[in-house]
Every structure is written in C-alpha cells, then in structure tokens.
C-alpha cells in the first residue's frame, strides 16, 4: 500500500475564506499526477469518507495540470476565529489525506 505522502511533494491545507478551506496535493512526478487524474482517484466519495462529510459538502475538486496539483475545497465546521474554532488558519486539516492508503497501478 502507498500513502499520499510517499508520492506527493506537498500535502497541505489552508483557509480560502472564513467559511471554507482547501486541501492541496502537489505531486513530484507528472506520471503520478496523470494516474490520479485519469483514474479520478480523488473524488467526492473519497473525500467524504476520509473527512466524515456528505458528498454534497465537497465544494470542489480541481485538477491543475501546470502545477501537477489537485485542490479540494471544503466548508469549515466553524468559521475561522469564531468561538470553538480549533484551527484558525485551516493549516491542520490535511492529516486524513496523509493517512490515506491506496494501491497504484503497476
């Protein structure tokens, strides 16, 4: 089994507004990026499973070829800086992606 951290150059999260955050995956290798894109390996079903969300809550998944990157947009449970917010910058939300295990085709 492979983890995303084994093949991605960067896996991170950050606020995109007070109410949403983005997960970014940037690949080291164009072939790995193409495999993920062609096989649609990152989709709403996967993100909803990893993050305990309904698929309708996955706001967007964007494949960005020039950067060999995937951006996933999600709603924040609590707006940034509001009482109960545990991650004001949205910078700690990528852990479920790092723990995801999958098989790459040979």
N, C-alpha and C positions, 0 to 999 in steps of 0.2 A: 504494500500500500504506500501511496505517496501523500505527502501533505503539501498544501499550497506553499508553505514556507520553504520547501525543498526546491521549488522551481520559479518562484516569483522573486523579483528584485526588491519590490516594495509591496507590503500589505499594510494599509493604514486606514484610519477613519478621521473625519473632521466635520465640523459644523458646515452646513451650507446655508443655514438660516437659523433663527432661534427655535424653529419648529421642525427642522429636518437635519439629517446628517448624511454624509456619503462615505461609502467604503470604496477604497481604491485598490486595485490589483494591477501591478506593473510587472510584466514578465521580462526575464533576462533574454529569452530566446524567442525569435519570431515563430519558430515551428511550434513551440508550446502554446503561444498565443493563438495561432491559427487552429490548433487542435481544439482548444477551448471554445473558440468562436464557431467553428464548423460543426462541432458536436453539441453546441448550445449547453455546455456543461454548467454554466452559471445562469440559472433561470429563476423565476419567481417561486417555483416549487422548492428548489434547494434553499433559497434564502429564507423562505417561510419556515422550513424545517429547522434550519440552523438557528434562527432567531426567535422561534416560537410565535410567529406572526401569521395572520391570514394572508394568503397570496395577494389579495386585493390591497394590502398595506405596502407592498413592494412598489414604490412610486415609479421607479425607472431603472433599467439596466442598459447601459450604454457601452458598446464596444468601440474603442477609439484606436483605429489602426495605426496612425502616425506614432503614437506613444506605446504601442503594444500593451494597451491598458483596458481595463474594464472598470466602470464606475457604477455603483449601485446606490440608489437614493432611497432612504427610509425615513419615516416620521420619528421624531423623538417622543418618548413616553411623557416627558415633562419638558416644557420649554427651557432653553438654556438660561441658567441663572435663577430660575424660579425655585421656591422652596421645594425641597425633595430632589432637586437635580443633583446627581452624583458624578456628573462628568460635564462640566460647564463648556469645555471646548469640543466635546464629542470625540476626543482623541483616544478613548479606550474601548471603542465599540467593535474593533476588528478581531478580537480574540476568537469568536466562533469560526471565522474563516481560517484562522491559523490552525485550528484543531481539526478541521475537515479532512477526512481521509478518503482517497479515491484511487482508482486504477487508471493509469494512462495506457492507451493502446500501444502495442509493441511496434 
